Structure formats: structure tokens, C-alpha cells
């Protein structure tokens, strides 16, 4: 979950780009095996609840679509 990335690599992400993007970030296997958790609430991230990927201080963070996390 804690991978460095340049800002321009994450400006847009479409559903079809998710798995290739996660693979590029080295997160694909962890995502597919349910090891990635929301940076705010700790819930396991899935295709159905993934809301956003973002970089904070050079570290990739992923949050779920729960209202308390996505606002």
C-alpha cells in the first residue's frame, strides 16, 4: 500500500485502467487478494467500494466509498 508515485501518473483513472494501474504500482496482487484496506476506516477495498487513490507525501493511499471516508 505504501508505494511512491508521481502525481501525473494518477490524474485520471477509469474502471478499465484499474488493474493495470494497480499492477504498475505494485498493488495488484494485494488488491485481488483483499489485503488493501481503506486509509481512513480500515475496511477491505474491493471493486465495489473503491472510491479513490491518491498520493499523500509520496505514499499511495486508497479510500473506500463509505460516506465518512469519501467526503
PyMOL Python script that loads the backbone (N, CA, C, O; Angstrom):
from pymol import cmd

cmd.read_pdbstr("""\
ATOM      1  N   UNK A   1       0.801  -1.194   0.000  1.00  0.00           N
ATOM      2  CA  UNK A   1       0.000   0.000   0.000  1.00  0.00           C
ATOM      3  C   UNK A   1       0.847   1.263   0.000  1.00  0.00           C
ATOM      4  O   UNK A   1       0.397   2.294  -0.500  1.00  0.00           O
ATOM      5  N   UNK A   2       2.017   1.219   0.524  1.00  0.00           N
ATOM      6  CA  UNK A   2       2.820   2.423   0.632  1.00  0.00           C
ATOM      7  C   UNK A   2       3.840   2.474  -0.500  1.00  0.00           C
ATOM      8  O   UNK A   2       5.015   2.172  -0.291  1.00  0.00           O
ATOM      9  N   UNK A   3       3.403   2.851  -1.687  1.00  0.00           N
ATOM     10  CA  UNK A   3       4.276   2.941  -2.845  1.00  0.00           C
ATOM     11  C   UNK A   3       4.415   4.398  -3.250  1.00  0.00           C
ATOM     12  O   UNK A   3       3.459   5.168  -3.160  1.00  0.00           O
ATOM     13  N   UNK A   4       5.614   4.779  -3.699  1.00  0.00           N
ATOM     14  CA  UNK A   4       5.826   6.129  -4.209  1.00  0.00           C
ATOM     15  C   UNK A   4       5.284   6.219  -5.626  1.00  0.00           C
ATOM     16  O   UNK A   4       5.331   5.245  -6.377  1.00  0.00           O
ATOM     17  N   UNK A   5       4.772   7.381  -5.991  1.00  0.00           N
ATOM     18  CA  UNK A   5       4.257   7.604  -7.343  1.00  0.00           C
ATOM     19  C   UNK A   5       4.317   9.081  -7.650  1.00  0.00           C
ATOM     20  O   UNK A   5       4.190   9.922  -6.760  1.00  0.00           O
ATOM     21  N   UNK A   6       4.512   9.387  -8.914  1.00  0.00           N
ATOM     22  CA  UNK A   6       4.497  10.778  -9.345  1.00  0.00           C
ATOM     23  C   UNK A   6       3.056  11.206  -9.558  1.00  0.00           C
ATOM     24  O   UNK A   6       2.223  10.411  -9.994  1.00  0.00           O
ATOM     25  N   UNK A   7       2.764  12.459  -9.251  1.00  0.00           N
ATOM     26  CA  UNK A   7       1.396  12.973  -9.333  1.00  0.00           C
ATOM     27  C   UNK A   7       0.784  12.767 -10.710  1.00  0.00           C
ATOM     28  O   UNK A   7      -0.370  12.349 -10.807  1.00  0.00           O
ATOM     29  N   UNK A   8       1.522  13.049 -11.772  1.00  0.00           N
ATOM     30  CA  UNK A   8       0.951  12.955 -13.106  1.00  0.00           C
ATOM     31  C   UNK A   8       0.519  11.546 -13.480  1.00  0.00           C
ATOM     32  O   UNK A   8      -0.280  11.384 -14.402  1.00  0.00           O
ATOM     33  N   UNK A   9       1.010  10.540 -12.810  1.00  0.00           N
ATOM     34  CA  UNK A   9       0.618   9.167 -13.110  1.00  0.00           C
ATOM     35  C   UNK A   9      -0.774   8.835 -12.590  1.00  0.00           C
ATOM     36  O   UNK A   9      -1.340   7.807 -12.962  1.00  0.00           O
ATOM     37  N   UNK A  10      -1.334   9.687 -11.737  1.00  0.00           N
ATOM     38  CA  UNK A  10      -2.606   9.363 -11.108  1.00  0.00           C
ATOM     39  C   UNK A  10      -3.712  10.374 -11.394  1.00  0.00           C
ATOM     40  O   UNK A  10      -4.733  10.366 -10.707  1.00  0.00           O
ATOM     41  N   UNK A  11      -3.539  11.237 -12.378  1.00  0.00           N
ATOM     42  CA  UNK A  11      -4.537  12.270 -12.607  1.00  0.00           C
ATOM     43  C   UNK A  11      -5.907  11.715 -12.970  1.00  0.00           C
ATOM     44  O   UNK A  11      -6.917  12.229 -12.488  1.00  0.00           O
ATOM     45  N   UNK A  12      -5.972  10.695 -13.793  1.00  0.00           N
ATOM     46  CA  UNK A  12      -7.256  10.114 -14.189  1.00  0.00           C
ATOM     47  C   UNK A  12      -7.168   8.598 -14.112  1.00  0.00           C
ATOM     48  O   UNK A  12      -6.147   8.000 -14.452  1.00  0.00           O
ATOM     49  N   UNK A  13      -8.235   8.001 -13.667  1.00  0.00           N
ATOM     50  CA  UNK A  13      -8.281   6.546 -13.570  1.00  0.00           C
ATOM     51  C   UNK A  13      -9.685   6.087 -13.923  1.00  0.00           C
ATOM     52  O   UNK A  13     -10.652   6.458 -13.258  1.00  0.00           O
ATOM     53  N   UNK A  14      -9.795   5.297 -14.948  1.00  0.00           N
ATOM     54  CA  UNK A  14     -11.074   4.752 -15.363  1.00  0.00           C
ATOM     55  C   UNK A  14     -11.126   3.283 -14.966  1.00  0.00           C
ATOM     56  O   UNK A  14     -10.090   2.656 -14.744  1.00  0.00           O
ATOM     57  N   UNK A  15     -12.333   2.740 -14.879  1.00  0.00           N
ATOM     58  CA  UNK A  15     -12.507   1.356 -14.424  1.00  0.00           C
ATOM     59  C   UNK A  15     -11.625   0.380 -15.204  1.00  0.00           C
ATOM     60  O   UNK A  15     -11.025  -0.519 -14.613  1.00  0.00           O
ATOM     61  N   UNK A  16     -11.542   0.549 -16.523  1.00  0.00           N
ATOM     62  CA  UNK A  16     -10.728  -0.357 -17.335  1.00  0.00           C
ATOM     63  C   UNK A  16      -9.235  -0.231 -17.033  1.00  0.00           C
ATOM     64  O   UNK A  16      -8.455  -1.134 -17.338  1.00  0.00           O
ATOM     65  N   UNK A  17      -8.849   0.882 -16.439  1.00  0.00           N
ATOM     66  CA  UNK A  17      -7.444   1.124 -16.133  1.00  0.00           C
ATOM     67  C   UNK A  17      -7.052   0.658 -14.730  1.00  0.00           C
ATOM     68  O   UNK A  17      -5.870   0.673 -14.386  1.00  0.00           O
ATOM     69  N   UNK A  18      -8.009   0.252 -13.930  1.00  0.00           N
ATOM     70  CA  UNK A  18      -7.729  -0.043 -12.526  1.00  0.00           C
ATOM     71  C   UNK A  18      -6.676  -1.123 -12.339  1.00  0.00           C
ATOM     72  O   UNK A  18      -5.657  -0.878 -11.694  1.00  0.00           O
ATOM     73  N   UNK A  19      -6.892  -2.291 -12.878  1.00  0.00           N
ATOM     74  CA  UNK A  19      -5.955  -3.402 -12.660  1.00  0.00           C
ATOM     75  C   UNK A  19      -4.581  -3.091 -13.252  1.00  0.00           C
ATOM     76  O   UNK A  19      -3.577  -3.318 -12.578  1.00  0.00           O
ATOM     77  N   UNK A  20      -4.491  -2.579 -14.487  1.00  0.00           N
ATOM     78  CA  UNK A  20      -3.153  -2.215 -14.986  1.00  0.00           C
ATOM     79  C   UNK A  20      -2.465  -1.147 -14.131  1.00  0.00           C
ATOM     80  O   UNK A  20      -1.249  -1.193 -13.947  1.00  0.00           O
ATOM     81  N   UNK A  21      -3.229  -0.193 -13.612  1.00  0.00           N
ATOM     82  CA  UNK A  21      -2.648   0.841 -12.758  1.00  0.00           C
ATOM     83  C   UNK A  21      -2.167   0.247 -11.444  1.00  0.00           C
ATOM     84  O   UNK A  21      -1.071   0.561 -10.978  1.00  0.00           O
ATOM     85  N   UNK A  22      -2.978  -0.602 -10.853  1.00  0.00           N
ATOM     86  CA  UNK A  22      -2.570  -1.265  -9.611  1.00  0.00           C
ATOM     87  C   UNK A  22      -1.338  -2.128  -9.836  1.00  0.00           C
ATOM     88  O   UNK A  22      -0.458  -2.208  -8.979  1.00  0.00           O
ATOM     89  N   UNK A  23      -1.283  -2.772 -10.995  1.00  0.00           N
ATOM     90  CA  UNK A  23      -0.111  -3.591 -11.316  1.00  0.00           C
ATOM     91  C   UNK A  23       1.127  -2.713 -11.423  1.00  0.00           C
ATOM     92  O   UNK A  23       2.182  -3.062 -10.893  1.00  0.00           O
ATOM     93  N   UNK A  24       1.011  -1.592 -12.096  1.00  0.00           N
ATOM     94  CA  UNK A  24       2.125  -0.657 -12.246  1.00  0.00           C
ATOM     95  C   UNK A  24       2.613  -0.153 -10.884  1.00  0.00           C
ATOM     96  O   UNK A  24       3.807   0.074 -10.691  1.00  0.00           O
ATOM     97  N   UNK A  25       1.693   0.015  -9.960  1.00  0.00           N
ATOM     98  CA  UNK A  25       2.031   0.492  -8.623  1.00  0.00           C
ATOM     99  C   UNK A  25       2.511  -0.619  -7.697  1.00  0.00           C
ATOM    100  O   UNK A  25       2.934  -0.361  -6.570  1.00  0.00           O
ATOM    101  N   UNK A  26       2.442  -1.863  -8.185  1.00  0.00           N
ATOM    102  CA  UNK A  26       2.842  -2.990  -7.356  1.00  0.00           C
ATOM    103  C   UNK A  26       1.786  -3.386  -6.341  1.00  0.00           C
ATOM    104  O   UNK A  26       2.095  -4.026  -5.336  1.00  0.00           O
ATOM    105  N   UNK A  27       0.525  -3.003  -6.601  1.00  0.00           N
ATOM    106  CA  UNK A  27      -0.558  -3.261  -5.661  1.00  0.00           C
ATOM    107  C   UNK A  27      -1.581  -4.279  -6.162  1.00  0.00           C
ATOM    108  O   UNK A  27      -2.514  -4.626  -5.437  1.00  0.00           O
ATOM    109  N   UNK A  28      -1.418  -4.747  -7.365  1.00  0.00           N
ATOM    110  CA  UNK A  28      -2.425  -5.628  -7.983  1.00  0.00           C
ATOM    111  C   UNK A  28      -2.699  -6.879  -7.158  1.00  0.00           C
ATOM    112  O   UNK A  28      -3.855  -7.173  -6.852  1.00  0.00           O
ATOM    113  N   UNK A  29      -1.673  -7.608  -6.800  1.00  0.00           N
ATOM    114  CA  UNK A  29      -1.869  -8.870  -6.069  1.00  0.00           C
ATOM    115  C   UNK A  29      -2.502  -8.631  -4.702  1.00  0.00           C
ATOM    116  O   UNK A  29      -3.380  -9.386  -4.283  1.00  0.00           O
ATOM    117  N   UNK A  30      -2.064  -7.590  -4.009  1.00  0.00           N
ATOM    118  CA  UNK A  30      -2.663  -7.272  -2.708  1.00  0.00           C
ATOM    119  C   UNK A  30      -4.128  -6.889  -2.867  1.00  0.00           C
ATOM    120  O   UNK A  30      -4.961  -7.274  -2.047  1.00  0.00           O
ATOM    121  N   UNK A  31      -4.450  -6.135  -3.915  1.00  0.00           N
ATOM    122  CA  UNK A  31      -5.844  -5.747  -4.179  1.00  0.00           C
ATOM    123  C   UNK A  31      -6.698  -6.982  -4.462  1.00  0.00           C
ATOM    124  O   UNK A  31      -7.764  -7.155  -3.872  1.00  0.00           O
ATOM    125  N   UNK A  32      -6.231  -7.822  -5.353  1.00  0.00           N
ATOM    126  CA  UNK A  32      -7.001  -9.012  -5.744  1.00  0.00           C
ATOM    127  C   UNK A  32      -7.159 -10.014  -4.594  1.00  0.00           C
ATOM    128  O   UNK A  32      -8.120 -10.784  -4.566  1.00  0.00           O
ATOM    129  N   UNK A  33      -6.230 -10.002  -3.661  1.00  0.00           N
ATOM    130  CA  UNK A  33      -6.318 -10.944  -2.544  1.00  0.00           C
ATOM    131  C   UNK A  33      -6.943 -10.319  -1.293  1.00  0.00           C
ATOM    132  O   UNK A  33      -6.967 -10.949  -0.235  1.00  0.00           O
ATOM    133  N   UNK A  34      -7.448  -9.088  -1.407  1.00  0.00           N
ATOM    134  CA  UNK A  34      -8.152  -8.460  -0.295  1.00  0.00           C
ATOM    135  C   UNK A  34      -7.265  -7.939   0.819  1.00  0.00           C
ATOM    136  O   UNK A  34      -7.702  -7.828   1.965  1.00  0.00           O
ATOM    137  N   UNK A  35      -6.021  -7.619   0.489  1.00  0.00           N
ATOM    138  CA  UNK A  35      -5.092  -7.137   1.508  1.00  0.00           C
ATOM    139  C   UNK A  35      -5.032  -5.614   1.619  1.00  0.00           C
ATOM    140  O   UNK A  35      -4.439  -5.085   2.560  1.00  0.00           O
ATOM    141  N   UNK A  36      -5.635  -4.911   0.673  1.00  0.00           N
ATOM    142  CA  UNK A  36      -5.596  -3.449   0.720  1.00  0.00           C
ATOM    143  C   UNK A  36      -6.793  -2.944   1.505  1.00  0.00           C
ATOM    144  O   UNK A  36      -7.934  -3.340   1.264  1.00  0.00           O
ATOM    145  N   UNK A  37      -6.504  -2.056   2.453  1.00  0.00           N
ATOM    146  CA  UNK A  37      -7.557  -1.521   3.313  1.00  0.00           C
ATOM    147  C   UNK A  37      -7.669  -0.016   3.152  1.00  0.00           C
ATOM    148  O   UNK A  37      -6.705   0.660   2.792  1.00  0.00           O
ATOM    149  N   UNK A  38      -8.856   0.494   3.421  1.00  0.00           N
ATOM    150  CA  UNK A  38      -9.131   1.920   3.351  1.00  0.00           C
ATOM    151  C   UNK A  38      -8.189   2.665   4.305  1.00  0.00           C
ATOM    152  O   UNK A  38      -8.012   2.270   5.458  1.00  0.00           O
ATOM    153  N   UNK A  39      -7.596   3.741   3.806  1.00  0.00           N
ATOM    154  CA  UNK A  39      -6.666   4.537   4.609  1.00  0.00           C
ATOM    155  C   UNK A  39      -7.360   5.264   5.750  1.00  0.00           C
ATOM    156  O   UNK A  39      -6.706   5.702   6.696  1.00  0.00           O
ATOM    157  N   UNK A  40      -8.687   5.395   5.669  1.00  0.00           N
ATOM    158  CA  UNK A  40      -9.409   6.112   6.724  1.00  0.00           C
ATOM    159  C   UNK A  40     -10.095   5.179   7.720  1.00  0.00           C
ATOM    160  O   UNK A  40      -9.984   5.390   8.928  1.00  0.00           O
ATOM    161  N   UNK A  41     -10.805   4.145   7.238  1.00  0.00           N
ATOM    162  CA  UNK A  41     -11.580   3.310   8.161  1.00  0.00           C
ATOM    163  C   UNK A  41     -11.047   1.889   8.326  1.00  0.00           C
ATOM    164  O   UNK A  41     -11.451   1.181   9.249  1.00  0.00           O
ATOM    165  N   UNK A  42     -10.148   1.467   7.443  1.00  0.00           N
ATOM    166  CA  UNK A  42      -9.572   0.131   7.566  1.00  0.00           C
ATOM    167  C   UNK A  42     -10.356  -0.983   6.899  1.00  0.00           C
ATOM    168  O   UNK A  42      -9.958  -2.145   6.970  1.00  0.00           O
ATOM    169  N   UNK A  43     -11.484  -0.643   6.241  1.00  0.00           N
ATOM    170  CA  UNK A  43     -12.285  -1.653   5.539  1.00  0.00           C
ATOM    171  C   UNK A  43     -11.516  -2.160   4.314  1.00  0.00           C
ATOM    172  O   UNK A  43     -10.802  -1.396   3.665  1.00  0.00           O
ATOM    173  N   UNK A  44     -11.666  -3.456   4.002  1.00  0.00           N
ATOM    174  CA  UNK A  44     -11.016  -4.031   2.826  1.00  0.00           C
ATOM    175  C   UNK A  44     -11.565  -3.361   1.565  1.00  0.00           C
ATOM    176  O   UNK A  44     -12.776  -3.211   1.403  1.00  0.00           O
ATOM    177  N   UNK A  45     -10.655  -2.962   0.679  1.00  0.00           N
ATOM    178  CA  UNK A  45     -11.024  -2.314  -0.582  1.00  0.00           C
ATOM    179  C   UNK A  45     -11.322  -3.383  -1.627  1.00  0.00           C
ATOM    180  O   UNK A  45     -10.548  -4.322  -1.817  1.00  0.00           O
ATOM    181  N   UNK A  46     -12.467  -3.219  -2.303  1.00  0.00           N
ATOM    182  CA  UNK A  46     -12.887  -4.120  -3.381  1.00  0.00           C
ATOM    183  C   UNK A  46     -13.234  -3.291  -4.616  1.00  0.00           C
ATOM    184  O   UNK A  46     -13.228  -2.061  -4.573  1.00  0.00           O
ATOM    185  N   UNK A  47     -13.536  -3.983  -5.718  1.00  0.00           N
ATOM    186  CA  UNK A  47     -14.014  -3.278  -6.921  1.00  0.00           C
ATOM    187  C   UNK A  47     -15.266  -2.472  -6.611  1.00  0.00           C
ATOM    188  O   UNK A  47     -15.456  -1.384  -7.154  1.00  0.00           O
ATOM    189  N   UNK A  48     -16.112  -2.995  -5.748  1.00  0.00           N
ATOM    190  CA  UNK A  48     -17.398  -2.369  -5.462  1.00  0.00           C
ATOM    191  C   UNK A  48     -17.299  -1.149  -4.555  1.00  0.00           C
ATOM    192  O   UNK A  48     -18.134  -0.248  -4.643  1.00  0.00           O
ATOM    193  N   UNK A  49     -16.291  -1.102  -3.682  1.00  0.00           N
ATOM    194  CA  UNK A  49     -16.242   0.021  -2.743  1.00  0.00           C
ATOM    195  C   UNK A  49     -15.046   0.960  -2.924  1.00  0.00           C
ATOM    196  O   UNK A  49     -14.890   1.906  -2.151  1.00  0.00           O
ATOM    197  N   UNK A  50     -14.210   0.719  -3.919  1.00  0.00           N
ATOM    198  CA  UNK A  50     -13.070   1.599  -4.146  1.00  0.00           C
ATOM    199  C   UNK A  50     -13.562   2.973  -4.573  1.00  0.00           C
ATOM    200  O   UNK A  50     -14.314   3.090  -5.540  1.00  0.00           O
ATOM    201  N   UNK A  51     -13.152   3.996  -3.870  1.00  0.00           N
ATOM    202  CA  UNK A  51     -13.574   5.353  -4.189  1.00  0.00           C
ATOM    203  C   UNK A  51     -12.451   6.160  -4.819  1.00  0.00           C
ATOM    204  O   UNK A  51     -12.658   6.826  -5.833  1.00  0.00           O
ATOM    205  N   UNK A  52     -11.268   6.106  -4.230  1.00  0.00           N
ATOM    206  CA  UNK A  52     -10.214   6.979  -4.724  1.00  0.00           C
ATOM    207  C   UNK A  52      -8.833   6.462  -4.350  1.00  0.00           C
ATOM    208  O   UNK A  52      -8.625   5.867  -3.293  1.00  0.00           O
ATOM    209  N   UNK A  53      -7.899   6.714  -5.262  1.00  0.00           N
ATOM    210  CA  UNK A  53      -6.475   6.525  -4.994  1.00  0.00           C
ATOM    211  C   UNK A  53      -5.872   7.914  -5.019  1.00  0.00           C
ATOM    212  O   UNK A  53      -6.219   8.731  -5.872  1.00  0.00           O
ATOM    213  N   UNK A  54      -4.978   8.183  -4.093  1.00  0.00           N
ATOM    214  CA  UNK A  54      -4.314   9.475  -4.102  1.00  0.00           C
ATOM    215  C   UNK A  54      -2.941   9.343  -3.466  1.00  0.00           C
ATOM    216  O   UNK A  54      -2.650   8.378  -2.759  1.00  0.00           O
ATOM    217  N   UNK A  55      -2.124  10.318  -3.729  1.00  0.00           N
ATOM    218  CA  UNK A  55      -0.789  10.333  -3.171  1.00  0.00           C
ATOM    219  C   UNK A  55      -0.725  11.374  -2.066  1.00  0.00           C
ATOM    220  O   UNK A  55      -1.154  12.515  -2.236  1.00  0.00           O
ATOM    221  N   UNK A  56      -0.182  10.955  -0.933  1.00  0.00           N
ATOM    222  CA  UNK A  56      -0.007  11.867   0.194  1.00  0.00           C
ATOM    223  C   UNK A  56       1.434  11.731   0.674  1.00  0.00           C
ATOM    224  O   UNK A  56       1.844  10.686   1.180  1.00  0.00           O
ATOM    225  N   UNK A  57       2.184  12.802   0.504  1.00  0.00           N
ATOM    226  CA  UNK A  57       3.601  12.794   0.855  1.00  0.00           C
ATOM    227  C   UNK A  57       4.346  11.655   0.156  1.00  0.00           C
ATOM    228  O   UNK A  57       5.222  11.022   0.745  1.00  0.00           O
ATOM    229  N   UNK A  58       3.986  11.402  -1.115  1.00  0.00           N
ATOM    230  CA  UNK A  58       4.646  10.377  -1.908  1.00  0.00           C
ATOM    231  C   UNK A  58       4.198   8.959  -1.647  1.00  0.00           C
ATOM    232  O   UNK A  58       4.768   8.021  -2.206  1.00  0.00           O
ATOM    233  N   UNK A  59       3.185   8.776  -0.808  1.00  0.00           N
ATOM    234  CA  UNK A  59       2.684   7.443  -0.479  1.00  0.00           C
ATOM    235  C   UNK A  59       1.277   7.286  -1.047  1.00  0.00           C
ATOM    236  O   UNK A  59       0.439   8.172  -0.881  1.00  0.00           O
ATOM    237  N   UNK A  60       1.014   6.158  -1.718  1.00  0.00           N
ATOM    238  CA  UNK A  60      -0.303   5.897  -2.274  1.00  0.00           C
ATOM    239  C   UNK A  60      -1.267   5.536  -1.156  1.00  0.00           C
ATOM    240  O   UNK A  60      -0.993   4.654  -0.342  1.00  0.00           O
ATOM    241  N   UNK A  61      -2.391   6.223  -1.128  1.00  0.00           N
ATOM    242  CA  UNK A  61      -3.460   5.939  -0.169  1.00  0.00           C
ATOM    243  C   UNK A  61      -4.706   5.593  -0.978  1.00  0.00           C
ATOM    244  O   UNK A  61      -4.928   6.141  -2.057  1.00  0.00           O
ATOM    245  N   UNK A  62      -5.501   4.693  -0.455  1.00  0.00           N
ATOM    246  CA  UNK A  62      -6.736   4.276  -1.112  1.00  0.00           C
ATOM    247  C   UNK A  62      -7.851   4.381  -0.088  1.00  0.00           C
ATOM    248  O   UNK A  62      -7.707   3.944   1.054  1.00  0.00           O
ATOM    249  N   UNK A  63      -8.974   4.969  -0.513  1.00  0.00           N
ATOM    250  CA  UNK A  63     -10.108   5.073   0.396  1.00  0.00           C
ATOM    251  C   UNK A  63     -11.339   4.422  -0.216  1.00  0.00           C
ATOM    252  O   UNK A  63     -11.471   4.312  -1.435  1.00  0.00           O
ATOM    253  N   UNK A  64     -12.238   3.992   0.669  1.00  0.00           N
ATOM    254  CA  UNK A  64     -13.472   3.331   0.245  1.00  0.00           C
ATOM    255  C   UNK A  64     -14.574   4.367   0.008  1.00  0.00           C
ATOM    256  O   UNK A  64     -14.401   5.556   0.274  1.00  0.00           O
ATOM    257  N   UNK A  65     -15.679   3.894  -0.486  1.00  0.00           N
ATOM    258  CA  UNK A  65     -16.790   4.774  -0.854  1.00  0.00           C
ATOM    259  C   UNK A  65     -17.742   5.085   0.298  1.00  0.00           C
ATOM    260  O   UNK A  65     -18.742   5.774   0.095  1.00  0.00           O
ATOM    261  N   UNK A  66     -17.453   4.593   1.502  1.00  0.00           N
ATOM    262  CA  UNK A  66     -18.294   4.968   2.635  1.00  0.00           C
ATOM    263  C   UNK A  66     -18.318   6.485   2.753  1.00  0.00           C
ATOM    264  O   UNK A  66     -17.294   7.146   2.580  1.00  0.00           O
ATOM    265  N   UNK A  67     -19.479   7.024   3.044  1.00  0.00           N
ATOM    266  CA  UNK A  67     -19.653   8.470   3.083  1.00  0.00           C
ATOM    267  C   UNK A  67     -18.649   9.152   4.009  1.00  0.00           C
ATOM    268  O   UNK A  67     -18.125  10.215   3.676  1.00  0.00           O
ATOM    269  N   UNK A  68     -18.380   8.560   5.150  1.00  0.00           N
ATOM    270  CA  UNK A  68     -17.453   9.171   6.109  1.00  0.00           C
ATOM    271  C   UNK A  68     -16.023   9.191   5.593  1.00  0.00           C
ATOM    272  O   UNK A  68     -15.216   9.997   6.058  1.00  0.00           O
ATOM    273  N   UNK A  69     -15.693   8.333   4.653  1.00  0.00           N
ATOM    274  CA  UNK A  69     -14.331   8.285   4.106  1.00  0.00           C
ATOM    275  C   UNK A  69     -14.186   9.112   2.834  1.00  0.00           C
ATOM    276  O   UNK A  69     -13.117   9.660   2.566  1.00  0.00           O
ATOM    277  N   UNK A  70     -15.245   9.204   2.061  1.00  0.00           N
ATOM    278  CA  UNK A  70     -15.139   9.837   0.749  1.00  0.00           C
ATOM    279  C   UNK A  70     -15.478  11.310   0.735  1.00  0.00           C
ATOM    280  O   UNK A  70     -15.404  11.940  -0.320  1.00  0.00           O
ATOM    281  N   UNK A  71     -15.847  11.883   1.866  1.00  0.00           N
ATOM    282  CA  UNK A  71     -16.165  13.315   1.903  1.00  0.00           C
ATOM    283  C   UNK A  71     -14.944  14.125   2.218  1.00  0.00           C
ATOM    284  O   UNK A  71     -15.019  15.352   2.291  1.00  0.00           O
TER     285      UNK A  71
END
""", "prot")
cmd.dss("prot")
cmd.show_as("cartoon", "prot")
cmd.util.cbc("prot")
cmd.orient("prot")
